[in-house]
Amino acid sequence: MTTPTLDDPKLMRGEAHVNGQWVSAQSGETLDVTDPSDGSPVGPVASLSAEESEAAIGHARTAFKGWSHRLPQERSDCLRRWYELMIQHKEDLARLMVAEQGKPLSEARGEIDYAASFVEYYAEEAKRPNVEGVTSHLPDAEVELWLEPMGVVALITPWNFPSAMLTRKAAAALAAGCTVLAHPSSETPFSATALAELADRAGIPAGVFNVITGKASTVVPPWTASRHVRALSFTGSTEVGRMLYRDSAPTVKKLIMELGGHAPVIVMPDADLDEAVDETIKAKFATSGQDCLGANRIYVARSIYPEFSRRFTEAVQKLKVGFGMQDPDIGPLMNEKAVKKQEEHVADALEKGATLACGGARHELGPLFYQPTVLTDVPDEAAIMQEETFGPVAALTPFDSEEEVIERANDTEYGLVAYVHCLDPRAIYRLSRALEYGMVAVNRTKVTGAPIPFGGTKQSGLGREGARLGMQEFMELKYVCRDWA
């Protein structure tokens, strides 16, 4: 695939968006974006310098006063127009995403709907930044609590959901009255710059929503070092999250982080097998397995393990691998590093005693395609049971008791989401309580959406995104105590 054909070609912008202007790097430096399906060029994007990134902070600071002082209803109107434009241009936004990310077309369309839902939701929440009041504890004193926008905030978004992860953060911050510096992954910047183009058309003022393209190692350090950037929201690996945590410590920033996941699926003896197989396929193979919510460890009660394994493997073998615009079940992985991780995890599991039920190699379509793979009887000491796989390799293992599977599922530094398949309401309650995860999905896979607080426990992150809590992450609580005299 080459540069995508769009109904509105102006949505493909290869420049950064700073203070309402489209700018190239002063050095002329660019980064090449390629289609992971075949390595063909999608196009170049401006690679800004550290100095240019730092200058963008000043523009966002200047814009903050006007944006934060606007009536909430006015901010809401801008977000509503942004949402409507996203829906109007959904097909072009999806095509851009397929070109730079490789995602199957129907999944890309679904992501645009998902991304737009955050903008719509926060268009409403912008009008309701309420806080619970308190009764004065002092005689002749009046007590008030206010929620106020923090100021300039930095957003760092990943390549696997290049539109939704940006709007989930940006819409909340803009609704709160903050101004935004956003850095999209250098592998998928065009989804972000297209959203900036639509934000311009929606009437979001200059300097309020800035998209700074380039190398993260160049663009981000000025933000972590600046005392004027009051919050940083990041979606990505726990390893990078730790680095940002360290680099932000001198300026004591507010951090909102959605980090790595290592989701367990627990299939209890009484589970509906057809439903459990179908939902586990979705949990494992959506976005070709490149999802922080992706199922990594599939624990199945020993009494149903042989039948579940058979049905699951048969279903995986039917998954269609192909190019994104063909709308397959499985597309390419993002880069060579991702494919090598699949190879390493499969080889390690087999060496430690697992059985290869299907797949286990690169696909003939191209170097970044990997066959949908099932490993059975995977021991807990295998790397795939300890680390995020982030690809289309499923690891199955049996368990013998509820207590055992809870202990094994919780034995990880991660705590983003867990999946449970069970019909006994008492067991569902026990498992939901005992699992050390920020989110628990019972007898289903899809649980995320704009109205819910998304986030994890332990080293899977800090804070929550989505819901009213997501907007409050970008606001400060001010307490005012006033004498009546």
C-alpha positions in Angstrom: 0.0 0.0 0.0 1.2 3.5 -0.7 -0.3 6.8 0.4 -4.0 6.2 1.1 -6.7 7.6 -1.2 -8.9 10.0 0.8 -12.1 11.7 0.0 -10.6 14.7 1.8 -6.9 14.8 1.0 -6.3 17.7 3.4 -6.7 15.2 6.3 -3.3 13.8 5.6 -0.9 16.3 7.1 2.8 15.6 7.3 3.6 18.7 9.5 3.3 19.3 13.2 0.4 21.4 14.5 1.7 24.2 16.8 -0.3 27.3 17.9 -2.9 26.8 15.1 -0.2 26.5 12.4 1.1 23.6 10.4 4.9 23.7 10.7 7.8 21.7 9.4 11.0 21.2 11.4 13.3 24.1 11.0 16.1 21.7 10.2 14.0 20.1 7.5 14.3 16.7 9.3 11.4 14.2 8.7 10.6 10.7 9.8 9.4 8.2 7.2 6.1 6.3 8.0 5.7 2.9 6.3 2.8 0.5 5.9 3.6 -2.6 8.1 1.7 -4.8 5.6 4.4 -4.5 2.9 6.9 -1.9 4.0 5.7 0.6 1.3 6.0 4.4 2.2 2.9 6.1 3.6 4.7 9.5 3.8 7.1 11.6 5.7 6.2 13.6 8.8 8.0 16.5 10.4 10.5 15.7 13.1 10.7 18.6 15.5 13.7 19.5 17.6 13.8 19.8 21.4 13.9 23.6 21.1 10.8 23.6 18.9 9.0 21.2 21.3 9.9 23.5 24.2 8.6 26.5 22.3 5.3 24.8 22.0 4.9 24.9 25.8 4.9 28.7 25.6 2.2 28.7 23.0 0.1 26.4 25.1 0.6 28.5 28.2 -0.5 31.6 26.3 -3.6 29.9 25.1 -4.5 28.5 28.5 -5.8 31.7 29.9 -8.4 32.3 27.2 -9.4 28.6 27.0 -9.7 28.0 30.7 -11.8 31.2 31.1 -14.3 30.3 28.4 -17.7 29.2 29.6 -17.9 25.4 29.9 -20.7 25.5 27.4 -18.4 27.1 24.9 -15.7 24.5 25.3 -18.5 21.9 25.0 -19.6 23.4 21.7 -16.1 23.1 20.2 -15.9 19.4 21.3 -19.3 18.7 19.9 -18.3 20.1 16.5 -15.0 18.1 16.7 -17.0 14.9 17.3 -19.4 15.6 14.4 -16.5 16.1 12.0 -14.9 12.8 13.2 -18.1 11.0 12.4 -18.4 12.8 9.1 -14.9 11.8 8.0 -14.8 8.3 9.6 -14.0 6.5 6.4 -10.9 8.7 5.7 -9.7 8.4 9.3 -10.1 4.7 9.1 -8.1 4.4 5.8 -5.3 6.5 7.3 -5.1 4.2 10.3 -5.0 1.1 8.1 -2.2 2.6 6.0 0.1 3.4 8.9 -0.9 0.8 11.5 -2.1 -2.2 9.4 -5.3 -2.7 11.4 -8.1 -4.5 9.6 -10.5 -2.0 8.1 -13.5 -2.9 10.2 -11.4 -2.6 13.4 -10.2 0.8 12.2 -13.7 2.0 11.6 -14.6 0.7 15.1 -11.7 2.6 16.6 -12.9 5.8 15.0 -16.3 5.3 16.5 -14.7 4.6 19.8 -12.4 7.6 19.6 -15.3 9.9 18.7 -17.3 8.6 21.6 -14.8 10.2 24.0 -15.2 13.5 22.3 -18.9 13.3 22.5 -18.9 12.2 26.1 -16.6 15.0 27.3 -18.5 17.6 25.2 -21.3 16.8 27.8 -19.0 16.5 30.8 -17.4 19.9 30.1 -20.6 21.4 31.4 -20.6 19.5 34.6 -17.3 19.9 36.5 -19.0 19.6 39.8 -17.5 18.8 43.2 -19.2 17.8 46.4 -19.4 20.6 48.9 -18.6 20.4 52.7 -20.2 22.1 55.7 -18.1 24.6 57.5 -16.4 23.4 60.6 -15.6 27.0 61.8 -18.0 29.6 63.2 -18.7 32.6 60.9 -16.9 31.0 58.0 -18.1 30.0 54.5 -16.4 27.0 52.9 -16.3 26.3 49.2 -14.6 23.7 47.0 -13.7 24.5 43.4 -12.4 22.4 40.6 -10.0 24.3 38.3 -8.0 23.2 35.2 -4.4 22.3 35.9 -2.9 24.2 33.0 -0.7 22.9 30.2 -0.8 19.1 30.0 1.3 16.6 27.9 -0.1 13.6 26.3 1.9 10.7 24.9 0.0 8.1 22.8 0.9 4.7 21.4 0.7 3.2 17.9 -1.8 0.4 18.5 -4.8 2.7 19.0 -3.5 6.0 17.4 -6.9 7.8 17.4 -8.7 6.5 20.5 -5.9 6.9 22.9 -5.5 10.5 21.8 -9.1 11.5 22.1 -9.6 9.7 25.4 -6.9 11.9 26.9 -7.3 15.1 24.9 -11.1 15.4 25.1 -11.0 15.0 28.9 -8.2 17.6 29.2 -9.9 20.1 26.9 -13.2 19.7 28.6 -11.5 20.4 31.9 -10.1 23.7 30.4 -6.5 22.6 30.0 -4.4 23.1 26.9 -2.7 20.2 25.3 0.7 19.1 23.9 0.3 15.8 22.3 3.0 13.5 21.0 1.8 10.6 18.8 3.9 7.6 18.1 6.3 8.2 15.2 5.0 5.0 13.7 1.4 6.3 13.4 1.5 10.1 13.4 -1.0 10.7 10.6 -4.0 9.7 12.7 -3.1 12.4 15.2 -2.5 15.1 12.6 -5.8 14.4 10.9 -7.5 14.8 14.3 -5.7 18.2 14.7 -6.9 19.3 11.3 -10.5 18.5 12.3 -10.0 20.2 15.7 -9.0 23.4 13.7 -12.2 23.1 11.7 -14.2 22.6 14.9 -13.0 26.0 16.1 -10.7 24.9 18.9 -8.5 28.0 19.3 -4.8 28.3 18.3 -2.4 26.9 20.9 -5.1 24.8 22.7 -4.5 21.5 20.9 -0.9 21.1 19.7 0.4 17.9 18.0 4.2 17.7 18.1 5.6 15.1 15.8 9.1 13.7 15.9 11.2 11.3 18.0 9.9 10.8 21.5 13.5 10.9 22.8 13.8 14.4 21.4 10.3 15.9 21.8 9.3 14.6 25.3 12.2 15.6 27.6 11.5 19.3 27.4 8.0 18.5 28.7 9.0 16.3 31.6 11.6 19.0 32.6 9.3 21.9 32.4 7.5 23.2 35.6 4.9 24.7 33.3 3.7 21.3 32.1 1.6 20.3 35.1 0.4 16.9 34.1 1.6 14.1 31.9 -0.7 11.3 30.5 1.0 8.3 28.9 -0.2 5.1 27.4 2.5 2.5 26.7 4.8 0.0 28.3 5.5 -0.2 32.0 9.2 0.1 31.2 8.8 3.5 29.5 6.3 4.5 32.1 9.0 4.1 34.8 11.3 6.3 32.8 8.7 9.1 32.5 7.9 8.7 36.2 11.6 9.3 37.1 12.0 12.1 34.6 8.9 13.9 35.9 9.8 13.6 39.6 11.9 16.9 39.8 8.8 18.9 38.8 6.3 16.8 40.8 3.9 16.4 37.9 0.5 14.8 38.0 0.9 11.5 36.2 -1.9 9.5 34.5 -0.5 6.3 33.1 -2.0 3.3 31.4 0.8 0.9 31.2 1.4 -2.7 30.4 -1.1 -5.5 30.8 -0.8 -9.3 31.2 -4.5 -10.3 31.3 -5.6 -13.7 32.5 -8.6 -15.5 31.2 -10.2 -17.8 33.8 -12.6 -20.4 32.4 -14.4 -22.1 35.3 -15.8 -25.7 35.1 -19.4 -24.5 34.6 -18.6 -22.0 31.9 -20.7 -21.9 28.7 -18.0 -23.4 26.4 -19.2 -21.9 23.2 -19.4 -18.4 24.7 -16.0 -18.8 26.5 -14.2 -19.9 23.3 -15.8 -17.1 21.2 -15.1 -14.4 23.8 -11.5 -15.6 24.5 -10.8 -15.5 20.7 -11.9 -11.8 20.8 -9.9 -11.1 23.9 -6.7 -12.6 22.4 -6.8 -11.7 18.7 -8.3 -8.3 18.5 -5.9 -5.8 16.9 -3.8 -8.9 15.9 -3.1 -9.4 19.6 -1.5 -5.9 19.9 -3.7 -4.7 22.7 -2.9 -4.0 26.4 -6.2 -5.6 27.2 -5.3 -8.7 25.2 -5.6 -12.1 26.9 -2.1 -13.4 27.7 -2.7 -16.3 30.0 -5.7 -18.6 29.5 -6.4 -20.7 32.5 -9.0 -23.5 31.9 -10.5 -25.8 34.5 -8.9 -29.2 34.1 -12.3 -31.0 33.7 -13.1 -29.0 30.5 -9.6 -28.3 29.4 -9.4 -30.9 26.6 -12.7 -29.8 25.0 -12.0 -26.1 25.4 -8.5 -26.6 23.9 -9.9 -28.5 20.9 -12.7 -26.0 20.2 -10.4 -23.0 20.7 -7.7 -24.4 18.4 -10.3 -25.1 15.7 -11.6 -21.5 15.9 -8.1 -20.1 15.7 -7.3 -22.1 12.6 -10.2 -20.5 10.9 -9.0 -16.9 11.5 -8.2 -15.1 8.2 -4.8 -13.4 7.9 -4.5 -10.6 5.4 -3.9 -7.0 4.5 -5.8 -4.4 6.4 -8.0 -3.1 3.5 -9.1 -6.7 2.8 -10.6 -6.6 6.3 -9.1 -9.9 7.7 -9.2 -11.2 11.2 -5.5 -10.8 11.7 -3.3 -8.1 10.1 0.5 -7.5 10.2 2.3 -6.8 13.4 3.8 -3.3 13.8 7.5 -4.0 13.4 10.2 -6.6 13.3 10.7 -6.4 17.0 7.1 -7.4 17.6 7.5 -10.5 15.3 10.7 -11.6 17.0 9.0 -11.5 20.4 6.4 -13.9 19.1 9.2 -16.2 17.8 11.0 -16.0 21.1 8.0 -16.7 23.3 6.9 -19.7 21.2 10.4 -21.2 21.2 10.8 -20.7 24.9 7.4 -22.2 25.7 8.1 -25.3 23.5 11.5 -25.7 25.2 9.9 -25.6 28.6 7.4 -28.4 27.7 4.4 -26.7 26.0 2.7 -28.2 22.9 2.2 -26.4 19.6 -1.4 -26.9 18.7 -1.4 -24.7 15.6 0.6 -21.9 13.9 4.0 -21.1 15.4 5.8 -19.3 12.5 5.7 -16.2 10.3 3.0 -16.1 7.7 3.7 -16.3 4.0 2.1 -12.9 3.3 5.1 -11.0 4.5 7.8 -10.6 7.1 5.6 -8.8 9.6 2.7 -11.3 9.5 2.6 -14.1 12.1 0.4 -17.1 12.1 -2.4 -17.2 14.7 -0.9 -19.6 17.2 -2.1 -21.8 20.0 0.2 -23.3 22.7 -1.2 -25.8 25.2 0.0 -27.0 28.5 2.2 -23.9 28.9 4.1 -24.0 32.2 4.0 -20.9 34.5 7.8 -20.4 34.2 7.6 -19.9 30.4 8.3 -16.3 29.3 4.9 -16.0 27.7 3.3 -16.5 31.1 5.5 -13.8 32.6 5.5 -11.0 29.9 3.1 -9.3 27.5 3.2 -11.1 24.2 1.5 -8.3 22.2 0.8 -10.6 19.2 -1.4 -13.5 18.0 0.0 -16.2 20.2 -2.4 -17.8 22.8 -1.1 -19.7 25.8 -3.4 -22.3 27.4 -2.9 -24.1 30.7 -5.1 -26.1 33.0 -5.9 -25.4 36.7 -7.4 -27.6 39.5 -9.0 -25.2 42.0 -10.4 -21.7 42.4 -7.8 -20.9 45.0 -5.0 -22.0 42.8 -6.1 -20.1 39.7 -6.6 -16.9 41.7 -3.1 -17.2 43.1 -1.6 -17.8 39.7 -3.6 -15.1 38.0 -2.5 -12.5 40.6 1.2 -13.6 40.5 2.3 -10.7 38.3 3.4 -7.1 38.5 0.5 -6.2 36.2 -3.1 -5.5 37.1 -5.0 -4.0 34.2 -7.8 -6.4 33.3 -8.9 -10.0 34.0 -11.5 -12.0 32.2 -13.8 -14.6 33.9 -16.1 -17.2 32.3 -18.4 -18.7 34.9 -22.1 -19.2 35.6 -22.2 -19.6 39.4 -22.9 -16.1 40.8 -21.2 -16.9 44.1 -18.0 -17.9 42.3 -18.2 -14.8 40.1 -18.4 -12.6 43.2 -15.4 -14.4 44.8 -13.3 -14.2 41.7 -14.2 -10.5 41.0 -13.3 -9.6 44.6 -10.1 -11.6 44.7 -8.5 -10.7 41.3 -6.0 -7.8 41.7 -7.0 -6.0 38.6 -8.5 -2.5 37.9 -11.1 -4.1 35.6 -12.8 -7.5 35.6 -14.9 -8.7 32.6 -17.3 -11.5 33.3 -18.7 -13.6 30.5 -17.7 -11.0 27.9 -14.7 -9.2 26.4 -15.8 -5.7 25.6 -16.0 -3.6 28.8 -14.4 -0.3 27.8 -16.2 2.9 26.8 -16.3 6.6 27.4 -18.5 6.4 30.6 -16.3 4.0 32.5 -13.1 4.6 34.4 -10.4 2.8 32.5 -7.2 1.9 34.4 -5.2 -0.7 36.3 -3.6 -1.5 39.6 0.0 -2.3 40.6 2.4 -1.6 37.7 -0.3 -1.3 35.1 -0.7 2.4 35.8 -1.8 5.4 37.7 -5.2 7.2 37.7 -8.2 6.6 35.4 -9.2 7.6 31.9 -12.8 8.0 30.8 -15.8 8.8 32.9 -16.0 11.9 35.0 -12.9 10.8 36.8 -11.0 11.1 33.6 -11.7 14.8 33.4 -11.0 15.3 37.1 -7.5 13.9 36.5 -6.8 17.2 34.7 -8.2 19.4 37.4 -7.0 20.8 40.8 -9.2 20.9 43.9 -9.2 24.4 45.5 -10.5 24.9 49.0 -11.7 28.5 49.9 -12.5 29.4 53.5 -14.1 32.9 53.7 -14.9 34.9 56.8 -18.5 36.2 56.9 -17.4 39.4 58.6 
